[in-house]
Amino acid sequence: MPPLSALILQASGLHRTTAVTALHHLGYSFLSEVSSNALALDRLRGVGGVHLLLCDVRIDPVPRLEFLQTVARERLAHGVVVSGEMAPGTWSALAHLLQLQGMKVFWLGNEPATLERLRTLLSDFALQSPQQATAPCERDSVDDGDIGLALGRGEIRAALQPKVTVATAQVYGFEVLARWHREDGQVLLPERFLPALRRGGMLDALLFDLIEQAQDALRAHGRTDLELSFNLEAEQIAQTGFAASVERELQRREIDPRNVTFELTETSPLHAPPLSLENVLRLRLLGCGLAIDDFGCGHSTLQRLVELPFTELKLDRGFLANLNSGDPRRLTVLTNTLALGRELGLHVVAEGVENAGQHRQLQSLGCVAAQGYLFGKPVATTELSGLLRGTPVRQPRAEMTAPRADSVVRLAD
């Protein structure tokens, strides 16, 4: 990695001197100090960008906004620390705007940029070259015929990401994702091949294949008590007989439905609402869990909470972005969303937990469960041993007691 570099856009004075001293202590050996937007842009373009920009927005906030957007658009800084008082509600909007353009954003507020404060803010800042992280990549198109053959050959394999209890960080289940391991050695993520599976009507085939792979992996470790979560597309639950097909598959594999949760993304509108509602209701009566995924990033979240029989609420990772920045609105929204989940009796899972600070904050707020790279990235079924070591045996969901043999709800023909 090249030497760390930073630019400070701030009026000269004690605060700027404090920032320079702090950044030197943090290892930033190349520092520039400027007081105007024009000079800052010239300096950034001249050196090809910096790792970190420290920008005071108190002076001429509108021109500073235009400056920051130019920096983000031209990828002249990997991260920015914003200092200065802002109008109520504008910090979150500014942070989101810059993040959409690929920039890491931190809020210093009116505090001076002391060594302690910057060390805390930047503790999990991934130091990369300014132009490196968000450069666009070429995407090959996936042939519809190839994906069908890949599914048949077993090239699409399950990858399991742990879901943990926040209090103990112990694994209680996994979200099951798909990875295409191509013959040429490439590993493709779902966004590359799901459209082809969707066009070919093979989403159910993928789902049942993932169920089989994941359950076989847990069974091999003697841990069929753990929960497995699977993503469903809106068109899947709009099919006649979908819930009955799921029941037949679970029966065939001798899987306890109470250990299976299906996740519906909040951003996908339901197709054929009466049929979709019937299918999710049947899945719940069977004993399966139902999660609303990406909660908080769509337009009809609260309406869905009322209309559908959810058991789990998965907070969109945006709730945790810059959680340690001190933004009071972000913390208030997160706190009240957790309270809403508790009042509705839902199991709340925070997604996107990437650092210890976010974990500690969730612990202090009483969040029950979490998922994210801090606890583990998605792993192949052959790599579960380390994640399962020391994990206590889990009971089925408390809300669903085991039915008597003569009272089991049967949905399949």
C-alpha positions as CSV (number, residue, x, y, z in Angstrom):
1,M,0.0,0.0,0.0
2,P,1.3,3.5,-0.8
3,P,2.0,5.9,2.1
4,L,-1.2,7.2,3.6
5,S,-2.3,10.7,2.4
6,A,-4.9,13.2,3.6
7,L,-6.1,16.7,2.7
8,I,-7.5,19.1,5.3
9,L,-10.0,21.7,4.0
10,Q,-10.4,24.0,6.9
11,A,-9.6,27.6,7.8
12,S,-6.2,27.9,9.5
13,G,-6.2,28.0,13.2
14,L,-5.9,25.8,16.3
15,H,-8.5,23.2,15.1
16,R,-6.5,22.7,11.8
17,T,-3.3,22.3,13.7
18,T,-4.8,19.8,16.0
19,A,-6.1,17.8,13.0
20,V,-2.6,17.8,11.4
21,T,-1.0,16.5,14.5
22,A,-3.6,13.8,15.0
23,L,-3.3,12.5,11.4
24,H,0.5,12.4,11.6
25,H,0.2,10.2,14.7
26,L,-2.3,7.9,12.8
27,G,0.3,7.3,10.1
28,Y,-0.7,9.9,7.5
29,S,2.7,10.9,6.2
30,F,1.5,13.0,3.3
31,L,-0.7,15.9,4.4
32,S,-2.0,19.0,2.5
33,E,-3.7,21.9,4.2
34,V,-5.9,24.3,2.2
35,S,-8.7,26.7,2.9
36,S,-10.6,27.0,-0.4
37,N,-12.6,24.6,-2.5
38,A,-10.8,25.5,-5.7
39,L,-7.3,25.0,-4.3
40,A,-8.4,21.7,-2.7
41,L,-9.7,20.4,-6.0
42,D,-6.5,21.4,-7.8
43,R,-4.4,19.7,-5.1
44,L,-6.5,16.5,-5.2
45,R,-6.4,16.2,-9.0
46,G,-2.7,17.0,-9.0
47,V,-1.8,14.1,-6.7
48,G,-4.5,11.7,-8.1
49,G,-6.5,11.7,-4.9
50,V,-6.0,11.0,-1.2
51,H,-7.0,8.3,1.2
52,L,-8.8,10.7,3.5
53,L,-10.3,14.2,3.3
54,L,-11.1,16.2,6.4
55,C,-13.7,18.9,5.4
56,D,-15.2,21.7,7.4
57,V,-18.8,22.5,6.2
58,R,-19.5,25.6,8.3
59,I,-18.2,28.0,5.7
60,D,-20.3,28.3,2.5
61,P,-22.1,24.9,3.0
62,V,-23.7,24.9,-0.5
63,P,-20.3,25.3,-2.4
64,R,-18.9,22.7,0.0
65,L,-21.6,20.3,-0.9
66,E,-20.8,20.8,-4.6
67,F,-17.1,20.3,-3.8
68,L,-17.8,17.0,-1.9
69,Q,-19.9,15.7,-4.8
70,T,-17.1,16.5,-7.2
71,V,-14.6,14.6,-5.0
72,A,-16.9,11.6,-4.8
73,R,-17.7,11.6,-8.5
74,E,-14.1,11.8,-9.5
75,R,-13.0,9.4,-6.8
76,L,-10.5,11.8,-5.4
77,A,-10.8,10.5,-1.8
78,H,-11.7,7.1,-0.3
79,G,-13.2,8.6,2.8
80,V,-14.2,12.0,4.2
81,V,-14.5,13.3,7.8
82,V,-17.1,16.0,7.9
83,S,-16.7,18.6,10.6
84,G,-18.9,21.5,11.6
85,E,-22.5,22.1,12.6
86,M,-25.1,21.2,10.1
87,A,-28.8,22.0,9.8
88,P,-31.0,19.4,11.5
89,G,-31.5,16.3,9.3
90,T,-29.0,17.3,6.7
91,W,-26.1,15.2,8.0
92,S,-27.9,11.9,7.2
93,A,-28.9,13.1,3.7
94,L,-25.3,14.2,3.0
95,A,-23.8,11.0,4.2
96,H,-26.2,8.9,2.1
97,L,-25.6,11.0,-0.9
98,L,-21.8,10.5,-0.7
99,Q,-22.1,6.8,0.2
100,L,-24.2,6.3,-3.0
101,Q,-21.2,7.6,-4.9
102,G,-18.8,5.1,-3.2
103,M,-17.3,7.3,-0.4
104,K,-16.9,6.4,3.2
105,V,-18.3,9.1,5.4
106,F,-17.7,10.0,9.0
107,W,-19.1,12.9,11.1
108,L,-16.9,14.8,13.5
109,G,-19.5,17.4,14.4
110,N,-18.2,20.5,16.3
111,E,-15.5,18.6,18.1
112,P,-11.9,19.2,17.3
113,A,-10.1,16.5,15.3
114,T,-8.1,15.2,18.3
115,L,-6.1,12.0,18.1
116,E,-8.6,10.1,20.3
117,R,-11.6,11.3,18.3
118,L,-10.1,10.4,14.9
119,R,-8.8,7.1,16.1
120,T,-12.3,6.2,17.2
121,L,-14.0,7.4,14.1
122,L,-11.5,5.7,11.7
123,S,-10.9,2.5,13.7
124,D,-12.6,0.4,11.0
125,F,-11.7,2.6,8.0
126,A,-10.5,0.3,5.2
127,L,-7.5,2.0,3.9
128,Q,-7.4,1.6,0.1
129,S,-6.1,3.6,-2.8
130,P,-8.6,6.4,-3.6
131,Q,-9.4,5.1,-7.1
132,Q,-9.3,1.4,-6.1
133,A,-12.4,0.3,-4.2
134,T,-15.3,1.4,-6.4
135,A,-14.0,1.2,-9.9
136,P,-16.6,-0.5,-12.1
137,C,-16.0,-4.0,-13.4
138,E,-16.9,-5.7,-16.6
139,R,-19.8,-8.1,-16.2
140,D,-20.2,-11.1,-18.6
141,S,-23.8,-11.9,-19.5
142,V,-25.0,-15.3,-18.3
143,D,-26.5,-17.6,-20.9
144,D,-29.9,-19.1,-19.9
145,G,-28.9,-22.5,-21.2
146,D,-25.5,-22.4,-19.3
147,I,-27.2,-21.7,-16.0
148,G,-29.6,-24.7,-16.4
149,L,-26.6,-27.0,-17.1
150,A,-24.7,-25.6,-14.1
151,L,-27.6,-26.3,-11.8
152,G,-27.8,-29.8,-13.1
153,R,-24.1,-30.4,-12.7
154,G,-24.1,-29.2,-9.1
155,E,-22.0,-26.1,-9.8
156,I,-24.3,-23.8,-7.9
157,R,-23.4,-24.5,-4.3
158,A,-24.7,-23.3,-0.9
159,A,-22.8,-20.7,1.0
160,L,-23.8,-20.3,4.7
161,Q,-23.5,-17.0,6.6
162,P,-23.9,-17.3,10.4
163,K,-26.7,-15.6,12.3
164,V,-25.7,-15.0,15.9
165,T,-27.2,-13.9,19.2
166,V,-26.0,-10.4,20.0
167,A,-25.5,-11.0,23.7
168,T,-23.1,-14.0,23.2
169,A,-22.1,-13.9,19.5
170,Q,-22.9,-17.6,19.4
171,V,-24.3,-19.1,16.1
172,Y,-28.0,-20.1,16.2
173,G,-28.5,-20.5,12.4
174,F,-27.4,-19.6,8.9
175,E,-28.7,-17.7,5.9
176,V,-28.2,-19.9,2.9
177,L,-26.9,-18.1,-0.2
178,A,-26.0,-19.4,-3.6
179,R,-22.6,-19.3,-5.4
180,W,-21.9,-20.5,-8.9
181,H,-18.5,-22.2,-9.0
182,R,-17.8,-22.2,-12.8
183,E,-15.5,-24.7,-14.5
184,D,-13.1,-21.8,-15.4
185,G,-12.6,-21.2,-11.6
186,Q,-14.7,-18.1,-11.4
187,V,-17.2,-17.8,-8.5
188,L,-20.2,-15.8,-9.4
189,L,-22.6,-14.1,-7.0
190,P,-26.4,-14.4,-7.3
191,E,-26.8,-11.0,-8.9
192,R,-25.0,-12.4,-12.0
193,F,-27.1,-15.6,-12.5
194,L,-30.4,-15.1,-10.7
195,P,-32.0,-13.2,-13.7
196,A,-31.2,-16.2,-16.0
197,L,-32.7,-18.6,-13.4
198,R,-35.8,-16.4,-13.1
199,R,-36.2,-16.3,-16.9
200,G,-35.9,-20.1,-17.1
201,G,-38.4,-20.7,-14.3
202,M,-35.7,-22.5,-12.2
203,L,-36.0,-20.5,-8.9
204,D,-37.8,-23.3,-7.1
205,A,-35.2,-25.9,-8.4
206,L,-32.5,-23.7,-6.9
207,L,-34.3,-23.3,-3.6
208,F,-34.9,-27.0,-3.1
209,D,-31.3,-27.8,-4.1
210,L,-30.0,-25.3,-1.5
211,I,-32.3,-26.7,1.1
212,E,-30.8,-30.2,0.4
213,Q,-27.2,-29.0,0.4
214,A,-27.5,-27.0,3.6
215,Q,-29.4,-29.7,5.5
216,D,-26.9,-32.4,4.5
217,A,-24.1,-30.2,5.8
218,L,-25.8,-29.7,9.2
219,R,-26.7,-33.3,9.4
220,A,-23.1,-34.3,8.7
221,H,-22.2,-32.2,11.8
222,G,-25.1,-33.6,13.9
223,R,-26.6,-30.0,14.1
224,T,-30.0,-30.3,12.5
225,D,-31.3,-28.1,15.4
226,L,-29.9,-25.0,13.8
227,E,-32.1,-22.6,11.9
228,L,-31.7,-22.2,8.1
229,S,-33.0,-19.1,6.2
230,F,-33.7,-19.0,2.5
231,N,-34.5,-16.1,0.2
232,L,-37.8,-16.2,-1.7
233,E,-38.6,-14.1,-4.8
234,A,-42.0,-12.5,-5.1
235,E,-42.9,-14.6,-8.1
236,Q,-42.3,-17.8,-6.2
237,I,-44.9,-17.3,-3.6
238,A,-47.4,-16.2,-6.4
239,Q,-47.4,-19.8,-7.7
240,T,-50.3,-22.1,-7.2
241,G,-49.2,-24.9,-4.8
242,F,-45.9,-23.4,-3.8
243,A,-46.4,-23.9,-0.1
244,A,-47.5,-27.5,-0.7
245,S,-44.3,-28.1,-2.8
246,V,-42.2,-26.7,0.1
247,E,-44.0,-29.1,2.6
248,R,-43.3,-32.1,0.4
249,E,-39.7,-31.2,0.1
250,L,-39.3,-30.7,3.9
251,Q,-41.1,-34.0,4.5
252,R,-38.9,-35.8,2.0
253,R,-35.8,-34.5,3.7
254,E,-37.2,-35.0,7.2
255,I,-36.6,-31.4,8.1
256,D,-38.4,-29.8,11.0
257,P,-40.3,-26.8,9.5
258,R,-39.8,-24.9,12.7
259,N,-36.0,-24.7,11.9
260,V,-36.7,-23.1,8.5
261,T,-37.3,-19.4,7.8
262,F,-38.1,-17.9,4.5
263,E,-37.0,-14.3,3.8
264,L,-39.1,-12.0,1.6
265,T,-37.3,-8.8,0.4
266,E,-39.2,-5.7,1.4
267,T,-38.4,-4.0,-1.9
268,S,-40.1,-6.6,-4.1
269,P,-43.9,-6.0,-4.7
270,L,-46.1,-9.0,-4.2
271,H,-47.5,-10.6,-7.4
272,A,-51.1,-11.9,-7.3
273,P,-51.6,-10.8,-3.7
274,P,-54.4,-13.2,-2.7
275,L,-52.4,-16.2,-3.9
276,S,-49.1,-14.9,-2.3
277,L,-50.9,-14.3,1.0
278,E,-52.3,-17.8,0.9
279,N,-48.9,-19.3,0.3
280,V,-47.2,-17.4,3.1
281,L,-50.1,-18.2,5.5
282,R,-49.8,-21.9,4.7
283,L,-46.0,-21.8,5.3
284,R,-46.6,-20.2,8.7
285,L,-49.3,-22.8,9.6
286,L,-46.8,-25.5,8.6
287,G,-44.4,-24.1,11.2
288,C,-41.9,-22.2,9.0
289,G,-40.7,-18.8,10.0
290,L,-41.2,-15.8,7.7
291,A,-38.8,-12.8,7.7
292,I,-39.2,-9.4,6.2
293,D,-35.8,-8.7,4.7
294,D,-34.1,-5.4,4.1
295,F,-36.6,-3.7,6.5
296,G,-36.4,0.0,6.2
297,C,-35.2,0.4,2.6
298,G,-38.5,0.2,0.7
299,H,-41.8,2.1,0.5
300,S,-44.4,-0.1,2.1
301,T,-42.7,-1.6,5.1
302,L,-45.3,-0.9,7.8
303,Q,-48.1,-2.0,5.5
304,R,-46.4,-5.4,5.0
305,L,-45.9,-5.8,8.7
306,V,-49.6,-5.5,9.2
307,E,-50.7,-7.6,6.3
308,L,-48.3,-10.6,6.4
309,P,-47.6,-13.1,9.2
310,F,-44.0,-12.3,9.8
311,T,-42.0,-13.8,12.6
312,E,-38.7,-12.1,12.0
313,L,-37.6,-8.6,11.0
314,K,-34.2,-8.2,9.4
315,L,-32.9,-4.6,9.6
316,D,-31.4,-3.3,6.4
317,R,-27.6,-2.8,6.7
318,G,-28.2,0.9,6.2
319,F,-29.4,1.2,9.8
320,L,-25.9,0.4,11.0
321,A,-23.9,2.5,8.5
322,N,-22.0,5.1,10.4
323,L,-23.7,4.0,13.6
324,N,-20.7,5.2,15.6
325,S,-20.7,8.7,14.0
326,G,-22.9,10.2,16.7
327,D,-25.8,11.0,14.3
328,P,-28.8,11.3,16.7
329,R,-31.4,10.6,14.0
330,R,-29.8,7.4,13.0
331,L,-29.6,6.2,16.6
332,T,-33.2,7.2,17.3
333,V,-34.6,5.4,14.2
334,L,-32.7,2.3,15.1
335,T,-33.8,2.4,18.8
336,N,-37.4,2.8,17.9
337,T,-37.3,0.1,15.2
338,L,-36.0,-2.4,17.7
339,A,-38.8,-1.4,20.0
340,L,-41.3,-1.8,17.3
341,G,-40.0,-5.3,16.6
342,R,-40.3,-6.2,20.3
343,E,-43.8,-4.8,20.6
344,L,-44.9,-6.9,17.6
345,G,-43.2,-10.0,19.0
346,L,-40.8,-10.3,16.1
347,H,-37.3,-11.8,16.2
348,V,-35.1,-8.8,15.1
349,V,-31.9,-9.4,13.2
350,A,-29.5,-6.6,12.4
351,E,-27.7,-7.1,9.1
352,G,-24.3,-5.7,8.0
353,V,-22.5,-5.8,11.4
354,E,-18.9,-5.2,10.4
355,N,-17.1,-4.0,13.5
356,A,-16.9,-4.3,17.2
357,G,-18.4,-0.8,17.8
358,Q,-21.6,-1.7,16.0
359,H,-21.8,-4.9,18.0
360,R,-21.4,-3.1,21.3
361,Q,-24.1,-0.6,20.3
362,L,-26.5,-3.4,19.4
363,Q,-25.8,-5.0,22.8
364,S,-26.6,-1.8,24.6
365,L,-29.8,-1.4,22.7
366,G,-31.0,-4.9,23.5
367,C,-31.0,-6.2,19.9
368,V,-31.5,-10.0,19.9
369,A,-29.7,-11.2,16.8
370,A,-27.2,-10.1,14.2
371,Q,-25.5,-11.1,10.9
372,G,-22.4,-9.6,9.2
373,Y,-18.8,-10.0,8.4
374,L,-17.8,-9.4,12.0
375,F,-19.2,-12.8,12.8
376,G,-18.4,-14.5,9.5
377,K,-18.6,-14.3,5.8
378,P,-20.6,-16.8,3.8
379,V,-18.7,-20.1,3.8
380,A,-18.9,-23.3,1.8
381,T,-20.7,-26.3,3.5
382,T,-17.3,-28.0,3.8
383,E,-16.0,-25.2,6.1
384,L,-18.7,-25.2,8.9
385,S,-16.6,-27.1,11.6
386,G,-15.0,-24.0,12.9
387,L,-18.2,-22.0,13.1
388,L,-20.1,-24.8,14.9
389,R,-17.4,-25.6,17.5
390,G,-18.8,-24.8,21.0
391,T,-22.3,-23.7,19.7
392,P,-24.9,-24.9,22.2
393,V,-27.8,-27.0,21.1
394,R,-30.8,-24.8,20.0
395,Q,-34.4,-25.4,20.7
396,P,-37.0,-24.8,18.0
397,R,-38.7,-21.4,18.0
398,A,-40.4,-20.9,21.3
399,E,-43.6,-19.6,19.7
400,M,-44.1,-22.9,17.9
401,T,-44.5,-25.9,20.2
402,A,-44.2,-29.4,18.7
403,P,-47.6,-30.6,17.5
404,R,-49.0,-34.0,18.4
405,A,-48.8,-36.6,15.7
406,D,-52.6,-36.5,15.2
407,S,-52.7,-32.7,14.9
408,V,-50.0,-31.9,12.4
409,V,-51.2,-29.6,9.6
410,R,-50.8,-31.2,6.2
411,L,-50.7,-28.9,3.2
412,A,-49.5,-31.3,0.5
413,D,-51.9,-33.4,-1.5
